[in-house]
Amino acid sequence: MVIKLRKVSLRLLKKMRYLPPKIYAYFLYEHYTGKRLNLVKPVEFNEKIQWYKVFYHPKILNQLVDKFAVRSYVEEKIGIKYLNVIHGVYDKPSEVCFESLPNQFVIKATHTSSHNLIVTDKNKLDTKKAIKLFKKWLRKNQYYRTGQEWAYKDVKPRLIAEKYLKEDKRNSLIDYKFYCFDGVASFLEIHLDRADNHKRGFFDLDFKPLPFRYVPKEKSLLIKKEDPIEKPSNLEEMIKLSEILADKLPFVRVDFYSIKGKSVFGEMTFYPSDGRKDFVPSEYNKIIGDYFKLPKLNKGQKLITEV
């Protein structure tokens, strides 16, 4: 009975996203993982993600999670050639000029996660419905929408239209997501077939499958003889570029696409899955957590504001 009451309480408390971060993190973490959070001496990867949200606040993180503002950072660090082409940036949905956009394009919210409209045939697009969708996106704040992901809190809500990218043999792009700790890529995650049968899996830097996951088995990416995933020819380049972008940061996931051997920057993420999804087998929560060396709060210091 006590356990049931606690679960009900946590379910209610995790909706109270206006609570102080130090308090809210405990409710969020326990609700999703079933474990008590230790913010004083976090050990597991997702514990450290919660610590990151609460205490690690360099202003540059606001730029790096902004899908438009990050472009200047990428251009400075690795060059404009790794950026996708943009068709426009808009403060309001009414500014989107569909007539001037090509037949295929993608529109994203710059300030949130997973708000993407993929258009493969503009003639079939219901523009009124699209405008309503954009208005809904721009009313959202990622910080309050999820688990107080601090880097998104002050990001300006905007829309960005980008070139539609396509791989010859697949209906949707393969995402290559590099987990970088102190500027060094340790492993990568692959997302496959988002549009049809979304699966994901972890690989080492030699492109060999790793024995852990955070999704159900049916959603886990298994390499089969009849459907092999080829090692991208530009894997080494994507690793190197990820490490340049991740320089000096305790942890960041850097995402790339590979289009006919060309590396295209995707985004930078500091809180994968909001620190909610534990790895299976469970021992990998600590193993991966050990990669993540948190910066130290000095005596009397409440927040870390410098990289």
KEVOZA-277114 format. One record per residue (C-alpha): x, y, z negated. Coordinates in steps of 0.05 Angstrom, whole numbers, padded with zeros to 5 digits, always signed. Layout:
BEGIN
XYZ;...
end
This chain:
BEGIN
+00000+00000+00000;+00056+00048-00018;+00092+00033+00048;+00028+00046+00087;+00017+00112+00052;+00088+00134+00066;+00080+00117+00140;+00017+00159+00143;+00051+00216+00107;+00111+00214+00154;+00065+00213+00215;+00033+00277+00190;+00097+00310+00167;+00134+00299+00233;+00080+00342+00267;+00099+00400+00222;+00154+00426+00267;+00156+00494+00233;+00186+00464+00169;+00259+00484+00152;+00306+00441+00194;+00341+00410+00134;+00274+00384+00110;+00242+00367+00176;+00301+00324+00199;+00289+00274+00143;+00216+00263+00161;+00229+00258+00236;+00287+00208+00228;+00251+00163+00180;+00186+00163+00220;+00221+00139+00283;+00276+00094+00256;+00246+00069+00190;+00311+00089+00155;+00328+00144+00106;+00371+00200+00135;+00437+00218+00102;+00455+00289+00124;+00513+00293+00074;+00551+00234+00102;+00516+00212+00166;+00543+00147+00195;+00499+00123+00253;+00495+00158+00320;+00424+00183+00312;+00438+00207+00241;+00494+00249+00270;+00447+00275+00324;+00402+00301+00269;+00461+00333+00234;+00480+00364+00301;+00411+00395+00307;+00412+00423+00237;+00483+00449+00231;+00518+00456+00299;+00494+00522+00329;+00547+00553+00376;+00510+00602+00421;+00538+00571+00484;+00493+00510+00473;+00434+00555+00492;+00467+00567+00560;+00487+00494+00571;+00417+00466+00563;+00386+00520+00607;+00380+00488+00676;+00393+00554+00710;+00442+00588+00662;+00486+00527+00660;+00503+00536+00734;+00551+00593+00720;+00587+00549+00668;+00592+00492+00718;+00616+00538+00773;+00670+00566+00729;+00693+00499+00702;+00691+00453+00763;+00667+00494+00822;+00603+00512+00859;+00608+00453+00906;+00583+00406+00851;+00518+00445+00842;+00454+00429+00878;+00425+00482+00925;+00372+00526+00893;+00314+00557+00932;+00291+00605+00877;+00285+00622+00803;+00219+00648+00776;+00197+00680+00711;+00123+00670+00727;+00085+00616+00766;+00055+00670+00810;+00125+00686+00836;+00133+00617+00868;+00126+00628+00943;+00108+00559+00969;+00107+00584+01040;+00182+00600+01038;+00201+00533+01008;+00222+00475+01053;+00177+00415+01063;+00213+00377+01008;+00236+00408+00942;+00237+00400+00867;+00213+00451+00816;+00236+00445+00744;+00226+00482+00679;+00293+00509+00658;+00279+00510+00583;+00250+00440+00569;+00263+00367+00584;+00225+00323+00634;+00183+00378+00665;+00196+00365+00739;+00152+00370+00801;+00180+00329+00859;+00149+00348+00926;+00164+00302+00985;+00111+00332+01031;+00090+00403+01019;+00029+00394+01063;+00000+00347+01011;+00014+00393+00952;-00044+00422+00914;-00014+00490+00899;-00069+00512+00851;-00058+00450+00809;+00017+00462+00812;+00009+00533+00787;-00033+00508+00728;+00021+00458+00713;+00075+00511+00714;+00035+00555+00666;+00029+00497+00619;+00104+00485+00622;+00121+00558+00609;+00079+00558+00546;+00121+00501+00517;+00181+00510+00473;+00226+00449+00471;+00247+00463+00399;+00176+00459+00374;+00153+00409+00426;+00201+00355+00401;+00244+00348+00339;+00273+00418+00330;+00326+00411+00383;+00362+00475+00365;+00399+00488+00431;+00331+00499+00466;+00301+00545+00414;+00318+00611+00447;+00322+00590+00520;+00282+00635+00566;+00224+00598+00599;+00233+00599+00674;+00223+00556+00735;+00277+00535+00785;+00266+00507+00854;+00321+00461+00879;+00338+00421+00941;+00305+00353+00943;+00359+00300+00938;+00350+00230+00966;+00390+00166+00969;+00382+00124+01031;+00363+00058+01000;+00322+00079+00940;+00257+00117+00926;+00288+00156+00869;+00358+00179+00849;+00404+00140+00804;+00424+00181+00743;+00495+00172+00717;+00497+00198+00646;+00566+00203+00613;+00570+00202+00537;+00628+00247+00520;+00659+00253+00451;+00710+00309+00438;+00716+00318+00513;+00728+00245+00529;+00677+00201+00565;+00669+00136+00527;+00614+00101+00567;+00556+00117+00614;+00482+00104+00619;+00447+00090+00684;+00374+00106+00699;+00345+00070+00758;+00279+00074+00797;+00247+00129+00755;+00190+00135+00805;+00171+00061+00808;+00199+00017+00753;+00242+00059+00708;+00299+00019+00677;+00363+00038+00643;+00427+00007+00618;+00496+00023+00590;+00562+00010+00625;+00635+00018+00608;+00679+00063+00650;+00699+00004+00694;+00625-00004+00711;+00615-00067+00671;+00549-00076+00632;+00552-00063+00557;+00514-00108+00508;+00468-00056+00476;+00404-00020+00494;+00351+00026+00463;+00292+00006+00504;+00251-00059+00505;+00283-00117+00544;+00234-00108+00601;+00258-00037+00610;+00331-00055+00603;+00373-00054+00666;+00400-00123+00681;+00448-00135+00737;+00422-00190+00782;+00453-00221+00844;+00392-00205+00885;+00393-00131+00863;+00464-00111+00847;+00482-00040+00830;+00544-00020+00867;+00598+00019+00832;+00595+00089+00862;+00656+00108+00902;+00662+00173+00864;+00656+00144+00794;+00726+00166+00773;+00711+00236+00798;+00646+00239+00758;+00682+00216+00696;+00735+00270+00705;+00684+00325+00718;+00643+00304+00657;+00704+00309+00613;+00721+00379+00639;+00650+00403+00625;+00650+00369+00556;+00716+00400+00535;+00718+00421+00461;+00648+00396+00447;+00641+00343+00392;+00588+00308+00433;+00550+00320+00497;+00519+00276+00550;+00536+00301+00620;+00492+00277+00678;+00511+00270+00751;+00481+00243+00815;+00520+00210+00870;+00494+00226+00940;+00533+00189+00993;+00596+00193+00951;+00585+00267+00933;+00581+00285+00860;+00523+00331+00842;+00515+00359+00772;+00449+00344+00737;+00447+00372+00666;+00479+00372+00597;+00444+00342+00538;+00462+00346+00464;+00406+00306+00434;+00392+00242+00475;+00321+00218+00461;+00318+00270+00405;+00358+00222+00361;+00297+00177+00353;+00316+00112+00388;+00362+00063+00353;+00408+00017+00391;+00397-00058+00395;+00434-00098+00368;+00433-00054+00306;+00509-00056+00293;+00518-00010+00353;+00485+00048+00316;+00548+00052+00273;+00596+00031+00328;+00573+00088+00373;+00566+00133+00313;+00641+00123+00299;+00657+00156+00366;+00621+00219+00343;+00668+00259+00299;+00627+00315+00268;+00661+00382+00254;+00668+00400+00181;+00627+00452+00145;+00674+00493+00102;+00657+00508+00031;+00599+00558+00030;+00589+00552+00106;+00516+00539+00125;+00523+00532+00200;+00577+00521+00252;+00571+00577+00304;+00636+00569+00342;+00659+00513+00388;
end
